[in-house]
Amino acid sequence: MRLTHIITRLIVGGAQENTLATVLGLRTRDDVEVSLLAGPTTGPEGSLEAQAAAAPGLLTIVPSLVRPVHPWRDARALLELTRQLRQWRPDLVHTHSGKAGVLGRWAAHRAGVRAIVHTIHGPSFGPWQSRLGNLIFRTAEARAARWTSHFVSVADAMTRQYLAAGIGRPEQYTRVLSGFDTQPYLAAKSDLALRQRLGLGPEHVVIGKLARLFRLKGHDDLLAVAPELVRRHPHARFLWVGDGPCRARFVKRVRRLGLANFVVLAGLVPPQEIPRYVGIMDLVVHLSRREGLPRALPQALAAARPVVAWDCDGAGEVCLDNETGFLLRPGDWAGLRERLSRLVEQPELRARLGRRGQALVRESFSVDRMVATLYALYRDLLERTPPQPGP
């Protein structure tokens, strides 16, 4: 079975880590040959290219495959992807992310690929987008759906949103949870030396946030309640892990709010180091307004850390209200302040919610389970799809 995965770029992020874990897991199977096509990785979010390039013959960079809409480069990317697929001749193409999802499926169709799968890691359209943006992306997704054999969604919420938009049929969708190496999180402990290095003492209750410093990730929402929270609880601290284009703006706002002694920006942390940082957090807050199923939530729960999240997209599938954390209506700042205050005050509540969360994600989010589910899906699709005539 020859497979090609296509993604727009390999920044440090949930969709990218999911894709890389998938292709590396598939490479261990004797009957699978897999290649990975990606655009160049740029920006402050970090890169997974080195990890992908360490696997011989796996990664090919397509320079014209860039994230912004750029008609000339997009046309070149389509031609190059089509050429690569005709040369490699995969039995199945699996695309990820918005730009690569549309161009990759179009190229696979042009190249006569037998089966085409697309993963919906997060919505391409929604209330956070302009009317014109929603029209463009809905139209593009609807067109690409004509060439799609099957959709993989990381959360049932994604399936519902896309079906409501008239994209695909119910039988074309399968939920496959985004797997990660759970063991380091299950074993995570509070590292006092790491706390000390970051200026955090054993007396501090650390409210963690794992996210790129980017709009719609909820940092502004957290800062809206932070001044009152630290006034009530001077021993509370915020630890932000991640980097991104909004860093300078957030630093200015933190200083303007008088929170410089309460917010620690750890910056970009290698993925393998994230469990150590989660270990020194007492709870994790994730207030994203646009996400499939935020990877930070199951990672925190695997380490038995309770979570607080806005009820957006797939967050409610792991952040179970008053079971594994607290789920709130987006923009409910009063509720957010109250829930965070309760968690800061009550270590026994944090422990109860954390234990329940750890039990929920222990088996469901393993990489082995994700890869095995995808492998079975691929085999089923190829068995039901006869070879096509040459392009």
DOZA-698603 format. One record per residue (C-alpha): residue number from 1; x, y, z; residue in three letters. Coordinates in Angstrom, 1 decimal. Example, Ala and Ser with C-alpha at 12.3 -4.5 7.8 and 13.67 -1.06 7.14 Angstrom:
% DOZA-698603
i,u,v,w,aa
1,12.3,-4.5,7.8,ALA
2,13.7,-1.1,7.1,SER
This chain:
% DOZA-698603
i,u,v,w,aa
1,0.0,0.0,0.0,MET
2,1.6,3.3,-1.2,ARG
3,0.4,6.4,0.7,LEU
4,1.1,10.1,0.4,THR
5,0.2,12.6,3.1,HIS
6,0.1,16.3,2.2,ILE
7,0.1,19.2,4.7,ILE
8,0.6,23.0,4.2,THR
9,3.5,23.4,6.7,ARG
10,5.2,21.6,9.6,LEU
11,5.0,24.1,12.4,ILE
12,4.8,23.0,16.0,VAL
13,1.1,22.5,16.3,GLY
14,-1.6,19.9,16.9,GLY
15,-2.4,19.1,13.2,ALA
16,1.2,18.9,12.3,GLN
17,2.2,16.7,15.2,GLU
18,-0.8,14.5,14.4,ASN
19,0.3,14.1,10.8,THR
20,3.9,13.4,11.6,LEU
21,3.0,10.8,14.3,ALA
22,0.7,9.2,11.7,THR
23,3.3,8.9,8.9,VAL
24,6.0,7.7,11.2,LEU
25,3.7,5.1,12.7,GLY
26,2.6,3.9,9.3,LEU
27,6.3,3.5,8.2,ARG
28,6.6,0.7,10.8,THR
29,4.1,-1.5,8.9,ARG
30,5.7,-4.0,6.5,ASP
31,3.1,-3.5,3.8,ASP
32,3.1,0.3,3.7,VAL
33,5.2,2.8,1.8,GLU
34,4.5,6.4,2.8,VAL
35,5.7,9.8,1.6,SER
36,5.0,13.3,3.1,LEU
37,4.6,16.5,1.0,LEU
38,4.7,19.8,2.8,ALA
39,5.2,23.5,2.1,GLY
40,8.1,25.4,3.7,PRO
41,7.8,26.1,7.4,THR
42,8.3,29.8,8.3,THR
43,7.4,32.0,11.3,GLY
44,8.1,31.9,15.1,PRO
45,5.9,28.9,15.9,GLU
46,8.8,26.4,15.5,GLY
47,9.3,23.6,13.0,SER
48,8.9,19.8,12.9,LEU
49,10.8,19.6,9.5,GLU
50,14.0,18.2,11.2,ALA
51,12.0,15.4,12.8,GLN
52,10.4,14.5,9.5,ALA
53,13.7,14.8,7.5,ALA
54,15.3,12.4,10.0,ALA
55,13.2,9.6,8.4,ALA
56,15.1,8.7,5.2,PRO
57,13.1,9.4,2.0,GLY
58,10.0,10.6,3.9,LEU
59,9.7,14.4,3.4,LEU
60,9.6,16.5,0.2,THR
61,9.2,20.2,0.5,ILE
62,7.0,21.9,-2.1,VAL
63,8.2,25.6,-2.0,PRO
64,5.1,27.0,-3.7,SER
65,2.8,25.5,-1.1,LEU
66,2.3,28.5,1.2,VAL
67,-0.4,29.2,3.7,ARG
68,-1.7,32.6,2.4,PRO
69,-3.9,32.7,-0.6,VAL
70,-1.6,33.5,-3.6,HIS
71,-3.1,32.7,-7.0,PRO
72,0.3,32.4,-8.8,TRP
73,2.0,30.3,-6.2,ARG
74,-1.2,28.2,-5.7,ASP
75,-1.3,27.3,-9.4,ALA
76,2.4,26.3,-9.2,ARG
77,1.7,24.3,-6.1,ALA
78,-1.1,22.4,-7.8,LEU
79,1.1,21.6,-10.8,LEU
80,3.9,20.4,-8.6,GLU
81,1.7,18.3,-6.3,LEU
82,0.2,16.7,-9.4,THR
83,3.6,16.0,-10.8,ARG
84,4.8,14.5,-7.5,GLN
85,1.7,12.2,-7.2,LEU
86,2.0,11.0,-10.9,ARG
87,5.6,10.2,-10.2,GLN
88,5.1,8.4,-6.9,TRP
89,1.7,6.8,-7.9,ARG
90,0.2,6.3,-4.4,PRO
91,-2.8,4.1,-3.9,ASP
92,-4.2,6.7,-1.5,LEU
93,-3.6,10.4,-0.7,VAL
94,-4.4,11.8,2.8,HIS
95,-4.5,15.6,3.1,THR
96,-4.4,17.9,6.1,HIS
97,-5.1,21.6,6.8,SER
98,-6.9,24.1,4.6,GLY
99,-4.7,25.0,1.7,LYS
100,-3.1,21.6,1.3,ALA
101,-6.5,20.0,1.8,GLY
102,-7.9,21.7,-1.2,VAL
103,-4.9,21.7,-3.5,LEU
104,-3.8,18.3,-2.4,GLY
105,-7.2,16.7,-3.2,ARG
106,-7.4,18.5,-6.5,TRP
107,-3.9,17.3,-7.4,ALA
108,-4.8,13.7,-6.3,ALA
109,-7.9,13.8,-8.5,HIS
110,-5.9,15.1,-11.5,ARG
111,-3.3,12.3,-10.9,ALA
112,-6.0,9.6,-10.9,GLY
113,-5.3,8.5,-7.3,VAL
114,-7.7,5.6,-6.2,ARG
115,-8.7,6.9,-2.8,ALA
116,-8.5,10.4,-1.3,ILE
117,-8.9,11.1,2.4,VAL
118,-9.0,14.5,4.2,HIS
119,-8.7,15.1,7.9,THR
120,-10.6,18.0,9.4,ILE
121,-8.3,19.2,12.2,HIS
122,-10.3,22.4,12.6,GLY
123,-13.0,24.3,10.8,PRO
124,-12.1,26.4,7.7,SER
125,-15.2,28.5,8.1,PHE
126,-17.2,29.8,11.0,GLY
127,-18.4,32.9,13.0,PRO
128,-14.8,34.1,13.5,TRP
129,-14.3,34.5,9.7,GLN
130,-15.6,37.3,7.5,SER
131,-18.6,36.8,5.2,ARG
132,-16.3,36.8,2.2,LEU
133,-13.8,34.4,3.9,GLY
134,-16.6,32.0,4.7,ASN
135,-17.9,32.1,1.2,LEU
136,-14.5,31.4,-0.3,ILE
137,-13.7,28.6,2.1,PHE
138,-17.1,26.9,2.0,ARG
139,-17.0,27.0,-1.8,THR
140,-13.5,25.5,-1.9,ALA
141,-14.4,22.8,0.7,GLU
142,-17.6,21.9,-1.2,ALA
143,-15.7,21.6,-4.5,ARG
144,-12.9,19.5,-2.9,ALA
145,-15.5,17.2,-1.3,ALA
146,-16.4,16.0,-4.8,ARG
147,-13.0,14.4,-5.0,TRP
148,-13.0,13.1,-1.4,THR
149,-13.5,9.4,-0.8,SER
150,-13.6,9.8,3.0,HIS
151,-13.3,12.4,5.8,PHE
152,-11.5,11.9,9.0,VAL
153,-12.6,14.3,11.8,SER
154,-10.7,14.7,15.1,VAL
155,-14.0,15.5,16.8,ALA
156,-17.7,14.8,16.3,ASP
157,-18.2,18.5,16.3,ALA
158,-16.3,18.8,13.1,MET
159,-18.5,16.2,11.4,THR
160,-21.6,18.1,12.5,ARG
161,-20.3,21.4,11.2,GLN
162,-19.3,20.1,7.8,TYR
163,-22.5,18.1,7.3,LEU
164,-24.5,21.2,8.2,ALA
165,-22.6,23.1,5.5,ALA
166,-23.6,20.5,3.0,GLY
167,-20.1,19.0,2.7,ILE
168,-20.1,15.2,2.2,GLY
169,-22.5,12.5,3.5,ARG
170,-22.7,11.0,7.0,PRO
171,-21.3,7.7,5.9,GLU
172,-18.2,9.4,4.6,GLN
173,-17.1,10.5,8.1,TYR
174,-15.1,8.7,10.7,THR
175,-13.9,10.3,14.0,ARG
176,-10.2,9.4,14.7,VAL
177,-9.0,11.1,17.9,LEU
178,-5.6,12.9,17.5,SER
179,-3.1,10.5,19.2,GLY
180,0.0,11.5,21.0,PHE
181,2.6,9.8,23.2,ASP
182,0.6,9.7,26.4,THR
183,3.3,8.0,28.6,GLN
184,5.4,11.1,29.4,PRO
185,2.2,12.9,30.4,TYR
186,0.9,10.0,32.6,LEU
187,4.3,10.1,34.4,ALA
188,4.5,13.9,34.6,ALA
189,5.5,15.3,38.1,LYS
190,6.0,18.8,39.4,SER
191,9.7,19.5,38.8,ASP
192,10.7,22.0,41.5,LEU
193,14.0,22.9,39.7,ALA
194,12.0,23.8,36.5,LEU
195,9.6,25.9,38.5,ARG
196,12.5,27.7,40.2,GLN
197,14.1,28.4,36.8,ARG
198,10.9,30.0,35.6,LEU
199,10.6,32.1,38.8,GLY
200,7.8,29.9,40.2,LEU
201,7.9,28.8,43.8,GLY
202,6.2,25.7,45.5,PRO
203,3.6,28.1,47.0,GLU
204,2.3,29.3,43.7,HIS
205,-0.7,27.8,42.0,VAL
206,0.2,27.7,38.3,VAL
207,-2.5,28.2,35.7,ILE
208,-1.0,26.9,32.4,GLY
209,-1.8,27.7,28.8,LYS
210,-0.4,25.6,25.9,LEU
211,-1.0,27.5,22.6,ALA
212,0.6,29.5,19.9,ARG
213,0.6,33.2,20.6,LEU
214,-2.0,33.8,17.9,PHE
215,-5.4,35.4,17.6,ARG
216,-8.4,33.2,18.5,LEU
217,-6.3,31.1,20.9,LYS
218,-7.8,32.9,24.0,GLY
219,-4.9,34.7,25.5,HIS
220,-6.8,38.0,25.4,ASP
221,-9.8,36.3,27.2,ASP
222,-7.5,35.1,29.9,LEU
223,-5.9,38.5,30.4,LEU
224,-9.4,40.0,30.7,ALA
225,-9.9,38.1,34.0,VAL
226,-6.3,37.9,35.2,ALA
227,-6.1,41.2,37.2,PRO
228,-9.1,40.4,39.4,GLU
229,-8.0,36.8,39.8,LEU
230,-4.5,37.8,41.1,VAL
231,-6.1,40.4,43.3,ARG
232,-8.1,37.7,45.0,ARG
233,-5.3,35.1,44.9,HIS
234,-1.8,36.8,45.0,PRO
235,-0.2,33.3,44.9,HIS
236,-1.7,32.5,41.5,ALA
237,0.6,32.6,38.5,ARG
238,0.1,32.1,34.7,PHE
239,2.5,30.1,32.6,LEU
240,2.2,30.4,28.8,TRP
241,4.0,27.9,26.7,VAL
242,4.3,28.7,23.0,GLY
243,5.3,31.5,20.6,ASP
244,3.8,33.2,17.7,GLY
245,3.2,36.5,15.8,PRO
246,1.2,38.1,18.6,CYS
247,4.0,37.8,21.3,ARG
248,5.0,41.5,21.3,ALA
249,1.3,42.6,21.6,ARG
250,0.7,40.2,24.5,PHE
251,3.9,41.4,26.3,VAL
252,2.8,45.0,26.0,LYS
253,-0.7,44.2,27.3,ARG
254,0.7,42.1,30.3,VAL
255,2.8,45.1,31.3,ARG
256,0.0,47.6,30.8,ARG
257,-2.2,45.5,33.1,LEU
258,0.4,45.3,35.8,GLY
259,0.8,41.6,35.4,LEU
260,4.5,41.3,34.6,ALA
261,5.2,39.5,37.9,ASN
262,2.3,37.1,37.4,PHE
263,2.6,36.0,33.8,VAL
264,5.6,33.8,32.7,VAL
265,6.1,33.5,28.9,LEU
266,8.2,30.3,28.5,ALA
267,8.3,30.8,24.7,GLY
268,8.7,28.0,22.2,LEU
269,9.3,24.6,23.9,VAL
270,10.2,21.5,21.9,PRO
271,7.3,19.0,21.8,PRO
272,9.2,16.4,23.8,GLN
273,9.6,18.9,26.6,GLU
274,5.9,19.8,26.9,ILE
275,5.2,17.1,29.5,PRO
276,7.8,18.6,31.9,ARG
277,6.0,22.0,31.6,TYR
278,2.6,20.4,32.1,VAL
279,3.9,18.7,35.2,GLY
280,4.6,22.0,36.9,ILE
281,1.1,23.3,36.1,MET
282,-1.7,22.9,38.6,ASP
283,-4.5,23.3,36.0,LEU
284,-4.7,24.2,32.3,VAL
285,-6.9,26.8,30.6,VAL
286,-7.6,26.7,26.9,HIS
287,-10.0,29.4,25.5,LEU
288,-9.6,28.8,21.8,SER
289,-12.4,30.2,19.6,ARG
290,-11.5,27.9,16.7,ARG
291,-10.2,24.4,17.1,GLU
292,-11.1,20.9,16.1,GLY
293,-10.3,19.2,19.4,LEU
294,-7.6,21.2,21.2,PRO
295,-4.6,18.9,21.8,ARG
296,-3.7,20.8,24.9,ALA
297,-6.8,19.5,26.7,LEU
298,-6.1,15.7,26.5,PRO
299,-2.4,16.4,27.1,GLN
300,-3.3,18.2,30.4,ALA
301,-5.8,15.5,31.3,LEU
302,-3.3,12.7,30.7,ALA
303,-1.1,14.4,33.4,ALA
304,-4.2,14.5,35.7,ALA
305,-4.4,18.3,35.4,ARG
306,-8.0,19.7,35.3,PRO
307,-8.9,21.9,32.4,VAL
308,-11.1,25.0,31.7,VAL
309,-12.2,25.7,28.2,ALA
310,-14.7,27.6,26.1,TRP
311,-17.4,25.4,24.6,ASP
312,-16.2,25.7,21.1,CYS
313,-15.9,23.0,18.4,ASP
314,-14.7,19.7,20.0,GLY
315,-13.6,21.0,23.4,ALA
316,-16.7,19.6,25.1,GLY
317,-15.8,16.0,24.0,GLU
318,-13.0,15.9,26.6,VAL
319,-13.6,18.9,28.9,CYS
320,-16.7,17.4,30.6,LEU
321,-18.2,20.1,32.8,ASP
322,-17.6,19.4,36.5,ASN
323,-16.1,15.9,35.6,GLU
324,-12.8,16.6,34.0,THR
325,-12.9,20.4,34.3,GLY
326,-15.2,23.3,33.5,PHE
327,-16.8,24.1,30.2,LEU
328,-18.1,27.6,29.7,LEU
329,-19.9,29.7,27.1,ARG
330,-17.4,31.7,25.1,PRO
331,-17.0,35.2,26.5,GLY
332,-18.4,34.2,30.0,ASP
333,-15.7,36.1,31.8,TRP
334,-17.6,36.1,35.1,ALA
335,-17.9,32.4,35.0,GLY
336,-14.3,32.0,34.0,LEU
337,-13.1,34.1,36.9,ARG
338,-15.3,32.0,39.3,GLU
339,-14.2,28.6,38.0,ARG
340,-10.5,29.6,38.0,LEU
341,-10.9,31.0,41.5,SER
342,-12.5,27.7,42.7,ARG
343,-9.6,25.7,41.2,LEU
344,-7.0,27.9,42.7,VAL
345,-8.6,27.7,46.2,GLU
346,-9.4,23.9,46.2,GLN
347,-6.6,21.4,45.6,PRO
348,-9.0,18.5,46.3,GLU
349,-11.2,19.7,43.5,LEU
350,-8.2,19.9,41.1,ARG
351,-7.3,16.3,42.2,ALA
352,-10.8,14.9,41.6,ARG
353,-11.2,16.4,38.2,LEU
354,-7.7,15.5,37.2,GLY
355,-8.1,11.8,38.1,ARG
356,-11.3,11.6,36.1,ARG
357,-9.7,13.3,33.1,GLY
358,-6.7,11.0,33.2,GLN
359,-8.9,7.9,33.2,ALA
360,-10.8,9.3,30.2,LEU
361,-7.8,9.9,27.9,VAL
362,-5.4,7.1,29.0,ARG
363,-6.3,4.7,26.2,GLU
364,-8.3,6.8,23.8,SER
365,-5.5,9.1,22.6,PHE
366,-2.6,6.7,22.0,SER
367,-0.7,7.0,18.8,VAL
368,-1.0,3.2,18.2,ASP
369,-4.7,3.4,18.4,ARG
370,-4.8,6.3,15.9,MET
371,-2.5,4.7,13.4,VAL
372,-4.3,1.3,13.6,ALA
373,-7.7,3.0,13.0,THR
374,-6.3,4.9,10.0,LEU
375,-4.6,1.8,8.6,TYR
376,-7.9,-0.2,8.8,ALA
377,-9.7,2.7,7.1,LEU
378,-7.2,2.8,4.3,TYR
379,-7.5,-0.9,3.6,ARG
380,-11.3,-0.8,3.6,ASP
381,-11.4,2.2,1.2,LEU
382,-8.9,0.5,-1.2,LEU
383,-10.8,-2.8,-1.1,GLU
384,-14.0,-0.9,-2.1,ARG
385,-12.4,1.3,-4.7,THR
386,-11.2,-0.4,-7.9,PRO
387,-8.1,1.0,-9.6,PRO
388,-8.9,4.0,-11.9,GLN
389,-7.8,4.4,-15.5,PRO
390,-4.6,6.4,-15.9,GLY
391,-4.9,10.2,-15.7,PRO
